[in-house]
Amino acid sequence: MKCPFCSSADTQVIDSRVSEPGDSIRRRRRCMTCQKRFTTYETVELRLPQVVKSDGSRADFDEQKIRVGFQRALHKRPVPTEYVDAAIQRIVSQVLATGEREIPSRQVGELVMDELRKLDKVGYIRFASVYRSFSDVSDFRDAIKEVEMPARRPKRKAGSEP
């Protein structure tokens, strides 16, 4: 670490303390050349991957774009903000867990759709209609069937054995 006063690279750590939340370290340092003291902070920097779009262009991963997608899909839907925040955090965690420097936008879209499916079926259909570019009513029917599949159970006749 260079001294901010004389630019000497010869500095010594006098004291280190972990911050209250535990997400950074405060270090008191002394310059061995000019003897002045200064404080530095060390924090973790997580680097999210670049998103590779379908046309081959690249963009920084933007959590705000995901949030806007959720807001549009869930507009006037009874889904608490905490649930949306948690879903977005799960998506970011999954993207970080890939460990890749680049991720296809298609993969990010699928992660969003998976989370929307869990939160709100109507929101999922709204998002899917734009994301998958539905062209007619049959596309909507297919998406609705896809959402209803796990919830449907075969009907039993009255008086039949389970």
URLIN-V631602 format. One record per pair of residues at least 6 apart in sequence whose C-alpha atoms are under 7 Angstrom apart, sorted by the first residue. I is the first residue (numbers start at 1). J is the second residue. Records with the same first field share a line. If there is no record, write none. Layout:
I = J  J
//
This chain:
1 = 9  11
2 = 8  9
3 = 9  11  31
6 = 34
8 = 33
10 = 31  32  33
11 = 29  30  31  32
12 = 29  30  31  32
13 = 27  28  29  30
14 = 28  29  30
15 = 27  28
16 = 25  26  27  28
17 = 25  26  27
18 = 24  25  26
19 = 25  26
23 = 43
24 = 41  42  43
25 = 41  42  43
26 = 39  40  41  42
27 = 39  40  41
28 = 38  39  40
29 = 37  38  39
30 = 36  37  38
31 = 37
48 = 61  96
49 = 61  100  101  102  103
50 = 58  59  60  61  101  102  103
51 = 58  59  60  61  102  103  104  105
52 = 58  59  102  103  104  105
53 = 104  105
73 = 123  124  126  127
74 = 123
87 = 115
91 = 111
113 = 124
116 = 123  124
117 = 124
121 = 147
125 = 143
//
